[in-house]
Amino acid sequence: MKLLLALLLPFSLLAQTPPYDLLIRNGKIIDGTGNNWYYADIAITKGKIIAIQKNITATAAKTIDAKGLIVAPGFIDVHTHIEGDEAKTPTADNFIYDGVTTVIAGNCGASTIDIGKYLQWIDSLQLSINVATLIGHNDVRKAVMGRANRDATEAELLQMETIVDNAMKDGAVGLSTGLIYIPGTYTKTPEIIRLAKVASKYNGVYATHMRDEGDSVTQAIDEALAIARGANIPVEISHFKLSGQQNWGRSNQTIPMIIAARNEGLDVTIDQYPYTASSTSLSTLLPDDILADGQDSIAARLSRSEIKKQVTAYITKKLKNRKLKHLSYAVVAYYKADTTLNGKSIETINLLKGRKHKVTEEAATVMEMMINGGAGMVFHGMSEKDVQHIMQYPFNMFASDASIRAFGAGAPHPRGYGTNARVLGKYVREQKVISLEEAIRRMTSLPAQKFQLKNIGLLKEGMNADIVIFSETEVTDRSTFEKPHAYSKGFYFVIVNGVVTFENEKHLGVRAGKTLMGLGHQ
């Protein structure tokens, strides 16, 4: 009898063990393909989607009733700048609260150059989100030749090629450039093609912050397409926009250029944040040659009277082109030297300093701030019509262009908190610029396909269980330029690699993210 009980006990325990780790019932499924929604249950075990069908009868360790809610793949943010914030806030709350389960780092030419070491560190740290990264050209160039304003020698090019080659073998998903930043701005097209060819060899992507997004935007697009042709590489044009009032309406020129390139056979796609303001460094208001070398050199130049005159003339001309009289459109996001100025425009700061209400005085304020270390800025200067026109282009993804936010610090761009919720609330539900299914496709399968991220981006059996559950009637971005530190609303659950990370609009502190490797990883 005892022997019989001993034999039966394991089977009885096995019978009591739920077959699934997690079961999502009664949800309205939008699977990421762009197809219409349908009703089904989703069963998950060991981080994978095991079954998608109606009326799954088996039990699970945890069951979520998603009745009345949308169930979609976790969102993929293709353009982020998380570097430096990973250890400070490994829970990546601003991304999780906006439905993001995967980010791509290393954008705009900025990354570590030791990609293998970085990804190993991310694995050991373990964030709440998955991380893939590009290798940034600006940092590759700095490692070899500093901030020098000259062409690379053949020996230096070979050194840079070796760094990119190693990065791709270590798991980078491609090469990025930031051609309005030093030293990228000093780089000519042939150098970029040389390095992009290395990334192409490993099936990488070329992601670019183009040389210009304003007056010379069409020439900048031409350069990006020339690099795609020359290196035989897919290209992603980052934060596609038209900057400056004088350029409003020119999406009627730029979108047709992308369409023509795709018709030619170039694998070119774009991404966009759904706002009429950009965010970058105060240094972009200055001529490129002033920014060569390091901070000490910049400060020394700006102390010279002839340089002050040059910069003043440059800023005055920029304002005239924008058809503005003051730097009211340039608002400080974070100024380390004096954080009381965060959230104020250069025009306002100039007046607070007791200076005359003149652009020449505002230029002096800019130079003073640059001497004191510079500042992060928000620049208001895009057209809502262009934002919507660009959004309607089908090979366009959504991206925050944001860091992991430290809640309450500075006056950052709201895109770091509300990009996806803003698309789903304002542009899908309220303004009907695109459909819900199309918006989800742009946030999931399109970026996964572009950056060749395996096993994510679709709700499909066998895929990783990265899932977001939200209310299509409630999803809303709450972050504004005036009060940026506010999380999105309307997301009920976020699941990363099968682990519930966010439940009933609250981050659980769980960190189940993984590193995602490029196809060249060896």
VOVORO-825279 format. One line per field, with one value per residue (C-alpha): residue number from 1; residue in one letter; chain; x, y, z. Coordinates in steps of 0.05 Angstrom, whole numbers, plus 5000, padded with zeros to 4 digits. Example, Ala and Ser with C-alpha at 12.3 -4.5 7.8 and 13.67 -1.06 7.14 Angstrom:
2
pos [1;2]
code [A;S]
unit [A;A]
c1 [5246;5273]
c2 [4910;4979]
c3 [5156;5143]
END
This chain:
522
pos [1;2;3;4;5;6;7;8;9;10;11;12;13;14;15;16;17;18;19;20;21;22;23;24;25;26;27;28;29;30;31;32;33;34;35;36;37;38;39;40;41;42;43;44;45;46;47;48;49;50;51;52;53;54;55;56;57;58;59;60;61;62;63;64;65;66;67;68;69;70;71;72;73;74;75;76;77;78;79;80;81;82;83;84;85;86;87;88;89;90;91;92;93;94;95;96;97;98;99;100;101;102;103;104;105;106;107;108;109;110;111;112;113;114;115;116;117;118;119;120;121;122;123;124;125;126;127;128;129;130;131;132;133;134;135;136;137;138;139;140;141;142;143;144;145;146;147;148;149;150;151;152;153;154;155;156;157;158;159;160;161;162;163;164;165;166;167;168;169;170;171;172;173;174;175;176;177;178;179;180;181;182;183;184;185;186;187;188;189;190;191;192;193;194;195;196;197;198;199;200;201;202;203;204;205;206;207;208;209;210;211;212;213;214;215;216;217;218;219;220;221;222;223;224;225;226;227;228;229;230;231;232;233;234;235;236;237;238;239;240;241;242;243;244;245;246;247;248;249;250;251;252;253;254;255;256;257;258;259;260;261;262;263;264;265;266;267;268;269;270;271;272;273;274;275;276;277;278;279;280;281;282;283;284;285;286;287;288;289;290;291;292;293;294;295;296;297;298;299;300;301;302;303;304;305;306;307;308;309;310;311;312;313;314;315;316;317;318;319;320;321;322;323;324;325;326;327;328;329;330;331;332;333;334;335;336;337;338;339;340;341;342;343;344;345;346;347;348;349;350;351;352;353;354;355;356;357;358;359;360;361;362;363;364;365;366;367;368;369;370;371;372;373;374;375;376;377;378;379;380;381;382;383;384;385;386;387;388;389;390;391;392;393;394;395;396;397;398;399;400;401;402;403;404;405;406;407;408;409;410;411;412;413;414;415;416;417;418;419;420;421;422;423;424;425;426;427;428;429;430;431;432;433;434;435;436;437;438;439;440;441;442;443;444;445;446;447;448;449;450;451;452;453;454;455;456;457;458;459;460;461;462;463;464;465;466;467;468;469;470;471;472;473;474;475;476;477;478;479;480;481;482;483;484;485;486;487;488;489;490;491;492;493;494;495;496;497;498;499;500;501;502;503;504;505;506;507;508;509;510;511;512;513;514;515;516;517;518;519;520;521;522]
code [M;K;L;L;L;A;L;L;L;P;F;S;L;L;A;Q;T;P;P;Y;D;L;L;I;R;N;G;K;I;I;D;G;T;G;N;N;W;Y;Y;A;D;I;A;I;T;K;G;K;I;I;A;I;Q;K;N;I;T;A;T;A;A;K;T;I;D;A;K;G;L;I;V;A;P;G;F;I;D;V;H;T;H;I;E;G;D;E;A;K;T;P;T;A;D;N;F;I;Y;D;G;V;T;T;V;I;A;G;N;C;G;A;S;T;I;D;I;G;K;Y;L;Q;W;I;D;S;L;Q;L;S;I;N;V;A;T;L;I;G;H;N;D;V;R;K;A;V;M;G;R;A;N;R;D;A;T;E;A;E;L;L;Q;M;E;T;I;V;D;N;A;M;K;D;G;A;V;G;L;S;T;G;L;I;Y;I;P;G;T;Y;T;K;T;P;E;I;I;R;L;A;K;V;A;S;K;Y;N;G;V;Y;A;T;H;M;R;D;E;G;D;S;V;T;Q;A;I;D;E;A;L;A;I;A;R;G;A;N;I;P;V;E;I;S;H;F;K;L;S;G;Q;Q;N;W;G;R;S;N;Q;T;I;P;M;I;I;A;A;R;N;E;G;L;D;V;T;I;D;Q;Y;P;Y;T;A;S;S;T;S;L;S;T;L;L;P;D;D;I;L;A;D;G;Q;D;S;I;A;A;R;L;S;R;S;E;I;K;K;Q;V;T;A;Y;I;T;K;K;L;K;N;R;K;L;K;H;L;S;Y;A;V;V;A;Y;Y;K;A;D;T;T;L;N;G;K;S;I;E;T;I;N;L;L;K;G;R;K;H;K;V;T;E;E;A;A;T;V;M;E;M;M;I;N;G;G;A;G;M;V;F;H;G;M;S;E;K;D;V;Q;H;I;M;Q;Y;P;F;N;M;F;A;S;D;A;S;I;R;A;F;G;A;G;A;P;H;P;R;G;Y;G;T;N;A;R;V;L;G;K;Y;V;R;E;Q;K;V;I;S;L;E;E;A;I;R;R;M;T;S;L;P;A;Q;K;F;Q;L;K;N;I;G;L;L;K;E;G;M;N;A;D;I;V;I;F;S;E;T;E;V;T;D;R;S;T;F;E;K;P;H;A;Y;S;K;G;F;Y;F;V;I;V;N;G;V;V;T;F;E;N;E;K;H;L;G;V;R;A;G;K;T;L;M;G;L;G;H;Q]
unit [A;A;A;A;A;A;A;A;A;A;A;A;A;A;A;A;A;A;A;A;A;A;A;A;A;A;A;A;A;A;A;A;A;A;A;A;A;A;A;A;A;A;A;A;A;A;A;A;A;A;A;A;A;A;A;A;A;A;A;A;A;A;A;A;A;A;A;A;A;A;A;A;A;A;A;A;A;A;A;A;A;A;A;A;A;A;A;A;A;A;A;A;A;A;A;A;A;A;A;A;A;A;A;A;A;A;A;A;A;A;A;A;A;A;A;A;A;A;A;A;A;A;A;A;A;A;A;A;A;A;A;A;A;A;A;A;A;A;A;A;A;A;A;A;A;A;A;A;A;A;A;A;A;A;A;A;A;A;A;A;A;A;A;A;A;A;A;A;A;A;A;A;A;A;A;A;A;A;A;A;A;A;A;A;A;A;A;A;A;A;A;A;A;A;A;A;A;A;A;A;A;A;A;A;A;A;A;A;A;A;A;A;A;A;A;A;A;A;A;A;A;A;A;A;A;A;A;A;A;A;A;A;A;A;A;A;A;A;A;A;A;A;A;A;A;A;A;A;A;A;A;A;A;A;A;A;A;A;A;A;A;A;A;A;A;A;A;A;A;A;A;A;A;A;A;A;A;A;A;A;A;A;A;A;A;A;A;A;A;A;A;A;A;A;A;A;A;A;A;A;A;A;A;A;A;A;A;A;A;A;A;A;A;A;A;A;A;A;A;A;A;A;A;A;A;A;A;A;A;A;A;A;A;A;A;A;A;A;A;A;A;A;A;A;A;A;A;A;A;A;A;A;A;A;A;A;A;A;A;A;A;A;A;A;A;A;A;A;A;A;A;A;A;A;A;A;A;A;A;A;A;A;A;A;A;A;A;A;A;A;A;A;A;A;A;A;A;A;A;A;A;A;A;A;A;A;A;A;A;A;A;A;A;A;A;A;A;A;A;A;A;A;A;A;A;A;A;A;A;A;A;A;A;A;A;A;A;A;A;A;A;A;A;A;A;A;A;A;A;A;A;A;A;A;A;A;A;A;A;A;A;A;A;A;A;A;A;A;A;A;A;A;A;A;A;A;A;A;A;A;A;A;A;A;A;A;A;A;A;A;A;A;A;A;A;A;A;A;A;A;A;A;A;A;A;A;A;A;A;A;A;A;A;A;A;A;A;A;A;A;A;A]
c1 [5000;5057;5091;5027;5020;5092;5081;5016;5041;5082;5026;4976;5022;5033;4958;4952;5006;4975;4997;5010;5048;5001;4934;4904;4829;4775;4821;4812;4875;4913;4971;5019;5010;4962;4904;4838;4828;4797;4777;4821;4857;4933;4971;5043;5096;5170;5168;5137;5068;5045;4974;4927;4856;4786;4762;4826;4801;4866;4887;4948;4989;4962;4902;4888;4817;4827;4753;4742;4817;4865;4920;4979;5053;5099;5120;5189;5221;5272;5304;5326;5384;5385;5461;5482;5414;5410;5438;5404;5334;5338;5262;5257;5190;5176;5181;5141;5085;5081;5076;5148;5181;5242;5287;5343;5401;5463;5427;5451;5523;5528;5544;5599;5649;5657;5589;5605;5623;5561;5513;5544;5535;5463;5451;5481;5444;5378;5329;5254;5259;5296;5355;5387;5440;5473;5546;5552;5597;5613;5643;5680;5711;5727;5763;5808;5817;5783;5741;5788;5758;5790;5784;5806;5871;5870;5902;5848;5793;5821;5820;5747;5728;5758;5717;5653;5670;5681;5617;5575;5606;5591;5517;5504;5444;5475;5513;5485;5507;5492;5513;5494;5538;5613;5652;5599;5588;5661;5653;5644;5599;5654;5676;5606;5599;5663;5638;5567;5595;5623;5555;5523;5569;5535;5464;5462;5420;5445;5406;5419;5405;5415;5460;5401;5326;5311;5330;5376;5333;5326;5402;5408;5358;5397;5460;5426;5401;5470;5499;5445;5464;5539;5541;5483;5450;5380;5372;5329;5321;5312;5260;5237;5214;5215;5248;5235;5174;5204;5201;5130;5093;5156;5135;5101;5172;5206;5156;5155;5231;5224;5169;5213;5272;5231;5204;5276;5288;5322;5302;5290;5243;5234;5213;5178;5158;5087;5103;5117;5180;5248;5300;5375;5436;5443;5507;5466;5453;5528;5570;5604;5675;5666;5652;5717;5759;5736;5698;5760;5772;5700;5702;5767;5739;5675;5716;5746;5712;5716;5684;5629;5613;5612;5565;5519;5514;5501;5445;5414;5412;5381;5325;5313;5307;5255;5218;5227;5254;5274;5298;5230;5226;5289;5271;5320;5307;5367;5422;5470;5502;5435;5376;5329;5331;5302;5236;5252;5265;5330;5289;5263;5331;5362;5311;5320;5394;5375;5397;5363;5307;5351;5374;5446;5438;5404;5463;5509;5466;5473;5549;5552;5513;5558;5620;5587;5580;5519;5449;5397;5342;5272;5261;5190;5189;5149;5081;5024;5003;5072;5070;5005;5026;5089;5049;5005;5065;5061;5135;5143;5154;5143;5202;5211;5283;5287;5329;5306;5274;5291;5222;5219;5289;5294;5243;5251;5212;5146;5161;5201;5136;5080;5099;5058;4999;4997;4994;4940;4899;4906;4921;4883;4823;4811;4836;4834;4898;4913;4876;4890;4914;4961;4989;5003;5038;5084;5100;5114;5125;5152;5210;5223;5227;5271;5322;5315;5296;5278;5217;5186;5137;5079;5028;5041;5052;5126;5142;5169;5114;5125;5053;5017;4944;4909;4842;4832;4782;4826;4898;4924;4990;4992;5062;5063;5117;5095;5090;5131;5138;5073;5064;5015;4947;4905;4957;4935;4987;5057;5088;5162;5188;5127;5134;5081;5121;5065;4996;4934;4974;5031;5103;5116;5191;5203;5265;5255;5287;5341;5393;5376;5433;5442;5449;5525;5533;5587]
c2 [5000;5048;5032;5047;5115;5132;5117;5156;5218;5250;5240;5273;5332;5337;5339;5398;5439;5489;5476;5550;5604;5660;5661;5724;5715;5752;5804;5840;5817;5865;5820;5871;5851;5908;5860;5873;5856;5790;5758;5703;5678;5675;5622;5634;5587;5600;5668;5642;5647;5575;5582;5635;5612;5623;5592;5560;5514;5498;5535;5578;5602;5672;5692;5762;5779;5828;5837;5905;5915;5913;5860;5877;5860;5901;5966;5973;6042;6046;6112;6121;6149;6107;6107;6133;6122;6046;6036;6097;6073;6001;5996;6044;6068;6120;6068;6014;6063;6079;6006;5998;5930;5938;5997;6008;6048;6077;6128;6194;6169;6162;6095;6059;6031;5965;5937;5868;5896;5940;5884;5839;5894;5904;5829;5829;5893;5869;5924;5920;5927;5891;5927;5925;5975;6007;6027;6103;6134;6197;6156;6111;6173;6205;6141;6145;6220;6259;6319;6338;6379;6342;6281;6215;6185;6116;6088;6121;6094;6024;6033;6056;5998;5950;5981;5975;5904;5883;5918;5881;5814;5832;5842;5912;5917;5970;6036;6103;6174;6242;6289;6353;6335;6340;6304;6276;6344;6343;6276;6271;6220;6172;6159;6140;6094;6058;6044;6029;5975;5940;5941;5917;5857;5834;5850;5913;5977;6048;6095;6169;6235;6270;6329;6377;6374;6446;6488;6434;6374;6349;6349;6312;6259;6252;6238;6185;6151;6156;6120;6066;6055;6060;6011;5967;5976;5988;6059;6086;6162;6183;6232;6252;6325;6395;6445;6520;6559;6573;6498;6484;6445;6415;6344;6348;6345;6299;6242;6233;6227;6167;6137;6144;6112;6052;6046;6045;5986;6019;5993;6061;6074;6131;6144;6202;6229;6258;6329;6397;6409;6376;6368;6370;6409;6484;6476;6466;6542;6554;6545;6477;6505;6536;6467;6431;6398;6400;6445;6485;6501;6521;6567;6599;6613;6643;6691;6724;6786;6765;6697;6732;6774;6712;6674;6734;6742;6667;6666;6730;6699;6635;6675;6715;6651;6627;6693;6705;6764;6728;6660;6647;6579;6555;6530;6501;6428;6421;6471;6442;6509;6539;6492;6550;6566;6498;6508;6580;6605;6639;6703;6700;6682;6741;6788;6757;6774;6847;6850;6888;6854;6845;6784;6807;6803;6736;6711;6734;6694;6632;6640;6650;6586;6549;6573;6546;6477;6482;6458;6409;6445;6438;6475;6492;6498;6445;6446;6402;6391;6363;6319;6289;6283;6246;6202;6178;6148;6073;6058;6104;6081;6118;6134;6175;6199;6197;6174;6135;6193;6211;6230;6303;6322;6381;6402;6348;6338;6302;6251;6212;6197;6197;6181;6118;6141;6206;6169;6121;6175;6239;6214;6148;6156;6231;6254;6188;6203;6129;6066;6031;5968;6009;6046;5980;5953;6014;6004;5929;5886;5942;5960;5886;5872;5933;5918;5843;5831;5758;5730;5797;5845;5797;5760;5691;5622;5611;5686;5717;5739;5815;5840;5905;5908;5975;6010;6042;6091;6112;6112;6183;6220;6265;6294;6366;6416;6456;6395;6340;6291;6252;6179;6157;6130;6073;6018;5962;5907;5904;5835;5827;5758;5727;5763;5813;5876;5928;5913;5957;6019;6005;5983;5921;5933;5870;5869;5814;5848;5817;5839;5828;5813;5834;5781;5789;5766;5712]
c3 [5000;5019;4953;4915;4950;4935;4861;4858;4896;4840;4790;4838;4848;4773;4762;4809;4774;4725;4654;4641;4678;4654;4619;4588;4577;4538;4507;4441;4405;4359;4338;4308;4235;4220;4212;4247;4320;4342;4409;4439;4500;4505;4544;4566;4595;4607;4574;4509;4478;4477;4451;4422;4414;4440;4506;4531;4586;4622;4685;4698;4758;4743;4702;4675;4653;4595;4579;4547;4537;4479;4481;4437;4430;4475;4442;4412;4417;4361;4382;4454;4493;4557;4564;4633;4665;4665;4735;4764;4745;4721;4726;4666;4693;4640;4585;4621;4638;4563;4542;4519;4529;4483;4467;4418;4446;4413;4370;4340;4337;4412;4446;4482;4433;4472;4454;4482;4550;4549;4533;4585;4637;4616;4624;4694;4714;4683;4668;4665;4589;4534;4504;4435;4414;4354;4351;4349;4296;4337;4393;4345;4313;4380;4402;4342;4328;4383;4363;4306;4249;4190;4146;4174;4147;4117;4180;4222;4177;4186;4261;4259;4214;4265;4322;4281;4260;4332;4354;4302;4323;4395;4380;4354;4308;4264;4258;4278;4260;4291;4236;4272;4331;4339;4309;4262;4231;4209;4174;4099;4065;4040;4112;4133;4073;4092;4162;4140;4094;4155;4189;4125;4124;4188;4164;4205;4196;4185;4231;4221;4254;4188;4175;4172;4187;4166;4106;4076;4094;4023;4014;4080;4057;3992;4032;4075;4012;3980;4040;4034;3961;3972;4031;4008;4076;4102;4127;4184;4184;4256;4283;4214;4216;4188;4235;4230;4211;4143;4128;4149;4095;4064;4084;4016;3988;4038;4042;3966;3969;4016;3973;3910;3945;3966;3895;3872;3918;3977;4045;4076;4135;4183;4255;4289;4356;4357;4380;4349;4389;4387;4441;4436;4459;4465;4424;4361;4361;4348;4285;4279;4278;4347;4376;4356;4410;4483;4531;4549;4475;4465;4526;4503;4433;4460;4503;4441;4413;4340;4356;4396;4335;4290;4337;4345;4269;4262;4314;4286;4216;4244;4277;4213;4173;4224;4217;4292;4332;4395;4421;4452;4418;4454;4524;4575;4594;4640;4657;4708;4724;4747;4751;4769;4694;4675;4637;4616;4546;4526;4515;4587;4617;4581;4612;4680;4675;4666;4593;4537;4498;4436;4398;4405;4481;4476;4435;4492;4541;4497;4496;4571;4582;4534;4572;4635;4605;4559;4569;4544;4506;4479;4412;4391;4316;4278;4245;4269;4196;4180;4242;4219;4146;4165;4213;4156;4119;4129;4137;4196;4267;4333;4378;4441;4429;4505;4563;4624;4661;4733;4757;4777;4751;4702;4651;4597;4533;4547;4493;4545;4583;4533;4460;4451;4494;4454;4388;4414;4449;4408;4338;4337;4382;4378;4310;4273;4234;4231;4254;4319;4284;4241;4301;4336;4274;4274;4347;4343;4281;4236;4283;4298;4223;4209;4264;4255;4327;4330;4368;4387;4354;4342;4383;4354;4382;4396;4403;4466;4513;4511;4517;4534;4556;4553;4546;4478;4508;4567;4541;4548;4553;4614;4606;4580;4566;4627;4673;4640;4698;4690;4670;4616;4636;4608;4608;4655;4646;4616;4609;4593;4574;4605;4672;4694;4705;4710;4738;4746;4728;4777;4764;4807;4809;4768;4722;4670;4610;4567;4517;4444;4396;4324;4270;4268;4339;4345]
END
